[in-house]
Amino acid sequence: QVQLVESGGGLVQAGGSLRLSCAASGRTFTNYYMGWFRQAPGKEREFVAAIPWNGGVTYYADSVKGRFTISRDGAKNTVSLQMLSLKPEDTAVYYCAAGQVRFRSKISPVNYDYWGQGTQVTVSS
């Protein structure tokens, strides 16, 4: 019912930047939160950032605060993650997610119902 497709990943050097996009379609997202998560090999899926679909207060992991910015474009049905000052430890598969998490933890991946296929971000040292 909800389809999410990430794009924009790639290989960059430390200190570089990337902008990830998540194209959303299907069910209305009016009451949803949109989140970005990442997962590195051998590690658990980790919260990165979240934003209400209709806009509002944003949430960021401490590890990315000040470097990453989540935003939405309702007209284009997209959610983006601007990543600046990338570090090798940012290397992971990045996933876009959607869920009805208004009254639940915004940082727990189990509270999100829909996921994209992921896009690889690799940061070289």
Secondary structure as GFF3:
##gff-version 3
##sequence-region A 1 125
A	DSSP	beta_strand	2	7	.	.	.	ID=ss1
A	DSSP	beta_strand	10	13	.	.	.	ID=ss2
A	DSSP	beta_strand	18	26	.	.	.	ID=ss3
A	DSSP	beta_strand	33	39	.	.	.	ID=ss4
A	DSSP	beta_strand	46	52	.	.	.	ID=ss5
A	DSSP	beta_strand	59	60	.	.	.	ID=ss6
A	DSSP	beta_strand	68	73	.	.	.	ID=ss7
A	DSSP	beta_strand	78	83	.	.	.	ID=ss8
A	DSSP	three_ten_helix	88	90	.	.	.	ID=ss9
A	DSSP	beta_strand	92	99	.	.	.	ID=ss10
A	DSSP	three_ten_helix	109	111	.	.	.	ID=ss11
A	DSSP	beta_strand	114	115	.	.	.	ID=ss12
A	DSSP	beta_strand	119	124	.	.	.	ID=ss13
###
